[in-house]
Amino acid sequence: MNSYVPFLDLVTPHINEEEEFLNVCREVLHTGRFIGGPMVEEFERSFAAYCDAKYCVGVGSGTDALRFALIAAGILPKDIVVTVPNTFIATTEAISQAGACPMFIDIDQETGNMDPKRLQEYLDAQCTVDPKSGGTVHRRTGRRVAGVIPVHLYGQTADMDAIRNIAGRHHLIVIEDACQAHGAEYYSKRDGRWSKAGSMGAAAAFSFYPGKNLGACGEAGAVTTNDEAIAGTVRMLRDHGQARKYIHAMEGYNGRLDAIQAGFLQIKLRRLHGWNEQRRRHAGRYGRLLENIDGITTPFEPDWSRGVYHLYVIRARQRDELQRYLLDRNIVTGLHYPIPLHLQEAYADFGFSPGDFPAAEASSREILSLPMFPGLTEEQQDLVVDAIRSFPMVRRAGAMGALSAERLAKQAVVQGAAGVSPRSAGWSGKGI
């Protein structure tokens, strides 16, 4: 038996459907419809229906999708948009590129997603109501707090009822970052039904980066929404602000979806439900095999969530040593993400310090993404689990924790971060 276990397999799904993909290439070559056109329109209709959304607009990437969704939904320059620090930087890049300012709140320790209690605490402690507009403003700067981006991290939805209720009271625009959550579901007591990721906010952003559950063979993304005006604005934003050819209602971007990628995505979309079910089965088996192992915590899935396990992320007390141990045994893992955004050099000017968001920081020191893809075999899973079981978990656990904390502290010094901020409430007065 081959003892190598890849982190993911991007070859087999494409080889299995090679002729269908080649047919897409032939159609594009024979028609000359390289950008937009029937292939893009067909995929947009199909993906909107899959997400239980009225509209889908294909764009060039997940980052484009987030940026365009924010702008189209009404986020203005200098607005504050609240999100979490344990996400890929595209979330906050999109906020900044829309002219707004990202603000972080801490995460729920169990789910790893936005903690609604921390969101409410931030709004109560740092914000007030503008008597003229009735909107929410940041006390210290006077900026409008206009939006919130819950990230459906690793393919599990955030607690959308709680977040939407808070957003409604404070007049916040909710934009879902569903870039890892194609097909994930949330049971909404408010709506009395299961809802798909991408159907619950004012708009949602999806990435079709090749490694996603629904991945293109290159860069691609989409915005889903139930708001016709938002969809119309996104269509203009992706195409230089054109309402029709050479008639520009606004300045826009070059953020269109290639026809060939839409054709590939249409093929894969027909298989997505089955692939997601395979991921859920793999996750269930991992959970059963890894339970009761000292030093290992498996993902928590609330009863209101049906995750699609874009990533299967455990927490390990001796994460760095365990990752090296697995790699020595030809098992490839990942870190998603090793340094929270508030401690990244890109945000050094915000003045954050270690300890500002303790739950996100603790998670970053322990998370380890195990191999996860639809074609993962039981034999491969057994190799992963047997290797974890053979790792001497209790060895130098305290020392590793101290080293991880020291590493984060050194990172912050390099970034120029300094000062002390409230640490127990899960939010920081810094950032703007």
N, C-alpha and C positions, 0 to 999 in steps of 0.2 A: 504493500500500500504506500502511495506517495504521501510523505509526511508534510509536504508544503501546503499551507493553508493561506490563500490570498485574502486580503481584506475585502475585496470585491472582484467580480468577474464581469468585465465589460466586453469580452470577446464572444463567449458562447451565445448570448441572446441574439447577437447580430449574425453570427454564422448560421444559427438555426433558421433565421428568416432572411437569409442573404438574397434570395431571388426576389422577394417582395421589395426589399430596399433598392435593388438594382432596377426594378421596374419604375420606382419613383424617379430615379436618376434619369432613366430613359425618357420618361414623360416630360420632365423639366427640359432636358436637352432638345427634345423634338418640338416642344411648344414655345420655348424661349421665355416662359413665364418664370423668371428667377426670383422675383420679389413680389409679395402679395399674390393676388389672383385666386383662382378656385381652390387650390390646395390649402392656402391659408384660411380662406373663408370656411371651408369644410371643417378644418380642425377647430376653428373658433366655435362653430356651432356645436360640435361634438363635445368639446371640453367644457363649454358652458353648461350643457345638459348633464355632463358627468358630475359637475360641482353643484348642481341644483341652483345655478345662477342664471339670470336672464341674458347676460352679455359676457363675452370673452373677447379681449383684444390682444392679439399676438404681438409681441415686441422682441427686441434683440437679446435681452438677458433678464435675469431676475432683478438685477440692480436697476435697469431701465424700468421694470414693472413697478418697483417700489417708488422710484422717483416720480414717475408719471402719475401713479395713483395718488400720491401726496399732493401734487400740484393740482390735479384735476378735482380732488375732493375739497379743495379750498384752503390748504395750508399756505400761508403767506410768508414772505421774507421776514426774518427776525422772530417768527413764532417759535414757541417751545413745543417739541414733540417728545413724549415720554416713552422710553423703552427699557430694555434690560441690558446689562453689561456682558452676559454670557452668550453672545451671538456672534455670527460672522460679521465683519466690519461693513459689509454691504448694507446692513440695516441702517447704520448710522451715516454711512456715506450718502445714502439716498436722502436722508433728512438734511444733511449739510448742503448737498447739491440742489435741493429744492429751496435753499436760502434760509432754512430754519435752523434751529439749534437743538441737538439731542440732549436729553436729560435722562439720567439713569435712576431706576429704582431696583431694589433687590428682588431675588427670586424666592419661590417656595422651595424649601429644602427637599421635599419628597419628589415633586414633579420636575423641578428644574425650570419651570416656566414662571412667568410673571406672577407675583404674589399680589392679589387684589387688595389685601390688607395694607401692604406697603404702599400701593398706589393711593389708597385713601389717606394714609398717614402723610404722604408727601403733599397731597392737595390741601389737607387741613393745616399742616404746619408751615408750608412755604408759600401758599397761594391765598388769594382772596377773590371776592366777586367784584367785578367792575360795575359800579352803580349805574353807569350810562348804558353799557352794552348788555349787562347781565352775564357776560362771559367770565372766564377764570383768568386771572393775571398773576404773574409771579411777583410777590411782594417786593423783593429787593431790586428787581430790574424794571418792573412795570410791563414786561413782555407778556403778550397773550399766550396762555397755555392752551394750545389749539387741538392737539391730537395725541393719540396713544397708539403704539404699535405693539400688540402682543405677538410674540414669536412662537409659532407652534414647533417648538424645538424637538429635533430628532424624529419628527413625525407624530407627535402627540399634541393635541390641541390644548391651548391655555383655557382657563376657566372663564369662558366667554360670557356667561350670564352675569357673573359678578362684575367683570370688567365693563360690559355694556351698561349695566345699571349705574355704575359709578360715572362712566362717561356721559350718560344721559343727564345726570344731575349737574354735571359740571360743563356741559356743552362741549365735549371733546369729540373730535372725529376719530373713529376707530378704523384703522387700516391693518388688516391681518397680514403678517409675514408668514405666508404658507409655503415658502420656498422648499421646505423639507416635508410637506404634509399632503401630498397628492392622494386624495381619497380618505384622509383621516376624518373621523366623525366625532361629534360632541352631542351629548344628550342635553338639550335645553329644556329645563323645566318652564322657563319663561314662554317658550314657543310650543311646548308639549310634544316635542318630536326630536329625533336624531337629525342633526344638521351637518352638512359637509363643510370642511375647511374651505374657505373661499366664498361662502354664502352668508356670513354672519356680520361682517363689517360694512362700512360704506363702500369699501373696495378691498381687494386682496391681491397680493403679488405672489406669483409662482416663478420658480426657476426651473428650466429644463436642462441644466448643466448635465453632462453625460452620466455622472454618477448618481443622479437623483432616481427616485422610484420610477418616475417618467422622465427619461433623459433623451435629449436630442443627440445627434452625432456632431456636436459643436455647441455654440452658444445659442440660447433661445429663452424666452420667458413669456409670461402672459399676465394680464390684469383681468380679474373677474369682478363683476359688480351687478347689482340689481337696479342701478341708477342709470337711466339712458343718457343723461347729461354728462355724467362722469365718463361713460364709455365713449361718447362722442368727442370729448376733450382729449382723452387718451389717444384716440385715433389721429387727431391732429398733432398732438405732441410727438408721436412716434415718426411723423412724416413732415418735419420742418414747419409745422403749424398750418399745413395746407387743409383748407376746407374742401377744395377741389384743385385740380392741377394748376399750379402757378397763382393760385389765389390764397394768400396767407392771412389767416385771421389772427395769428400770433407768431412769435418766434417759437420754434420747437427744436427738435433733435432729430438725428438720424438713428432711429431706434426701431427699425422695421424687422419683421420676421421673414426669413428667407423661405421661399416655397419648398425647397428641398427638405429643410428641417421640419416644416409643417407636415409634409408627406411622411417623413419618418415617424413623427410623433403620432400621426393618425394610426399607423400600423401598430405602434406600441400601446396606444390607448386601449385598443381592443383586448389587450392582454394584462392591463394594469390591475384589474380586480384580482385575477388569479395570482399575479406576482405578489400583491399585497397580502393575500391570504397565506401564501408560502412564507412570507416574512413573519406574519403573526404566529404561524406554527413553529417556525424556528425560534422565535422569541419565547414562546411558551415552553419549548423543550429546554432552551438555555436556562430559563427560570427554575425548572424542576431539577436540572442537573447541578445548578450552582447554589441552590438553597442550603443554608446551614454550613457554609464554608466560612471559617473565621476570617475576618478582614475584607469580605466581599459583600457588597450590597447590590442587588439586582434592580432593574428599573421598576418604578412604581407606576401602575396604571390605575387611575381612579375609575369608579364604576360609571362615571359619565363620559369616559373616553374610550374610543376604539382607535388605538394608535396603529400606524402603518410601518413603524420601525425602519425608517430611513437609516437610522443608526441604532445599534444595540449597545447602550453605554452603561457599563457597570461602574461602581465606585470601589476603589481599592486603597487600603491604607498605605501600602507600599507601591504605589502606582508605577513610579519610574523604574524601580528594580524589577517589578513584575513584567513591565513592557519589554525590558531588555531580556529577561528570562524567556519570554515567549518568542522573541525574535531569534534568539539562539537556537530555538527549536523549530525554526522556519514557519512561525505563525506571525502574520502581519497584523498589526493593530493600528489605531489612530488616536489622536487627541483632539477633541472638539469641545472646548478650545482651551489651550494651555495657559493663556494670559487673558484675563477679562479686559474688555475694551477700555474701561476707565484707567487701567494701568499700562495701556499701550502708548508708545512714543507719539503716535499720531494725535493723542489727546492730552499730551503733557501740559499744554497751556491751560487746560481746565483746572489743574491744581488738585487732582484727586490723590489720595494716599491709600496705602494698604490699610485695610480695616474699614474703609468707607462702605463697602457692600460685602459683609462677612459671609453671607450664604453663597454668593457667586464665587467668592475667592476660595472658600473651602471646597466647593465643587471643583474648581479648576485644578486644585492640587490632587484630586483623587480620580477624576473621570478617566475611563479607558474604553475606547470603542472596539468591540470585538468584531471578527469577521461576520458580515451580514449581507446576504444577497439571495435572490430567489432560488438559485441553483445550489446553494450550500447543502452539502450532504450530511447525513447523520454521522458518517465516519469522520468527516472534517470537524463537526461539532465535538465529537468524542475526543479528538486530538486536542482541541482547544481546552476542553474541560479537564481532561486528564493532566494536561500541563499545568493548569491553574491549581489543581488539587495537589500536585507534587511540589509546588512552590512553598518554601518554608515561610508562611505568612507572618509569624511572630518575630522574625528576625529583624532587629533594629527598627521596629515600627516607630518608636518615639523619635529616633534620630532622623528618620526619613521625613517625618512631619515637620521637624525643626528645620531641616534643610530646605524643604519646599517653601516654608514661610520666609526663610532667609533669602531664597531666590527671588520671591516676589518683592521683598523689601529692596533688594539690590536693583531690581528692574525699575522700581519707582524712583530710586536715587538717580539712576541714569537719565530718566525722563525729566528730572527736575521737579518732580512732585514733592510738595512739602506741606507741613501743617497737620492739624488734627481737626477732625470733623465728627459730628454725631455718628456713632457706630452701632448703637443698639437698635435704632429704629429702622435700619435698612434703607435709608436715603441719605443723600449728602447735600449740604448747602452750597457745594462747589459746582463748577461746571460752566457758569456764565457770570 
